[in-house]
Amino acid sequence: MEGETCFHRPETGNEALERFVKVRCRLVDEDADESLRRDLAWAKAQAERHASVEEVRAIDHLAELCMNGASLARYADRKQPLIFCYNLTINFPESNSHRLFEEAKKFRDSRLRELFGERTDAIYKVCFHSAWLEQNTRDWDNAQAGALTGAAQGYKNSMKEDAG
């Protein structure tokens, strides 16, 4: 529409930081995806308009810990016999997931609390739920064949819970 002016609602800092966390979670285990890396660079620049570089770096670290923990927790839940045996004897994804979530909590209670004070718990909640939202989205996408049997319904319900 030639000659028309487009107006955009100003973005709040919370919206920019939430988007940054969601894109950061999406990039975990997808490092080779150039378009996601560009999206993350843009989201990071937008977040840094509202928070310091140090604050964004801390949120980045927390989001990565949460996403890796969620990914390993779901991997530990695989029921295929060979993967189950491998997890029990060699890989130990459940204990590694637990370790990552404990590390995330320690980071929250130390460095993050220093930077954000009373906002720390809200930031942790956004990172934690964004990680699980991304993990449930991945599982939903991978389970579409199970949509016929209803096996994928649990992922869809979890996605709705974490998005809310």
N, C-alpha and C positions, 0 to 999 in steps of 0.2 A: 504494500500500500504506500505508494509514493507520496511524499510530503507529510506523512503522519509521524507524529512523535510518539515514541514508545516510552512509557513510564514504568519504572520498576520500583517495587516496594523496597525500601532500604532493608538490608539484611541485618539481623541482630547478631551479636557475638556468639550467642548460644547456638544459633542456627549454623553459623560458619564452623564452629567447633564440632558440632554434632555431625555435620557432613564430612568433615575431615576424619573423624573417628570411623565413620561407616566406610569411607573409601580406603582408609588404612587397613581395616579388617578385611576388606575385599581383596587387597593386594597380598595378604599373607598366603603363602603357598602358590602364588601366581606371579612371582617376580619377573618372569620372562614376558609378561603381557605389557607391551609398550604403551598401549592406550591407557591401561590402568595406572601406569607410572606417570603418564602425563596428567591424568585426572588427579592423582595424589599431589603432584607438584602444584597444580592450580588450587586444590582445596587447602593445601598447606599455606600458600600465599594469602588466600582469603582469611584463614584462621589467624595468621600473623598480623592481619590488620586490626584484630580485636584482642590479641593476647601477645605476650612477649615471646621471643624465639625460645627462651628457656622453658616457658610454660607449655608451648606447643610441643617441644621436644619431650617433655615429661608425659604429656598426654599420648604422644606417639608411642612411647615405650610401654605405657600401661595398656593401650589398645592392642599392641602386638603380643604382650604377655597373655592377655585375656583370650585373644583369638587363637593363639597356639594352644592354650589350655583347652578351649572348647573343641578344637579340631582333634586333639589327642583323646579327649574324653569320649567323643563320638567314635573315633577309631577303635578305642578299647572295647566298645560295645558291639563290635562286629561278631556275628554268630557263625560265619562260614568256618568249618572245622579247621582248615589249615591256618587261617589267619588267627583263629582262637588259640591254637597251639603255639604259634609263633609269638603271640602277645604274652602268653603265660610263661614262656621259657626264655625269650630273647629280648623282645622289644620293650615290654613293660609300659605301654602307653598310659595306663590308668595311674600308675604312680608318678609318671612324668607330668601328667595333666594336673594331678593334685599338687605336685611341687611348683608348677607354674602358677597356679591359682594362689598358693600360699605366698609365693614371691610377689605376685601382684598386690596382695593384701599388705605385705610388709612395705612395699614401695608406696602404696596409698597412705599408710600410717606414718611414714617417715617423710620422704621427699615431697610427695604430693601435698601433704598437709602443711608443710612449710610454705609451699608456693600458693596454695589456694584457701587455706584456713577452713572456714565453715562450708565452703562450696565443694570440698573434697569428696564427700560421700555421694553427692549428686554426679560429679564427674566420674567417679568409679562406677556408679550405676549405669551411666550412659555407655561406658566402655564395655562393661560386662554384658549388658543386654544387646549391644550392637554386635559383639562377638557371637553370641548365641543366635541372634537374628541371621547373621551371615551364614553361620554353620547350618542352621535349619533351612535356609534358602538353598544352600548347596545340596543338602540331602533331599529336599523336595524336588529340585531339578533332576537329581540322579535317580529318584524313585518314581518317576512318572509312569514307568511300566507297572508299578504297583498300584497305580490309581484305579485300575480295573478291579483289583481285589480289595481295595480299601487300605492297603498297607501304608500308603503315603499320607493318609489323613492326619496321623499324629504330628508329622512335620508341619503340615499346614496350620494346625492348631497352635503349635509351639511358635511358629512364625508370627501369628497374630498376637500372642501373649507378649513376645519380646519387642514387637513393634509398638505396643501400646504404652 
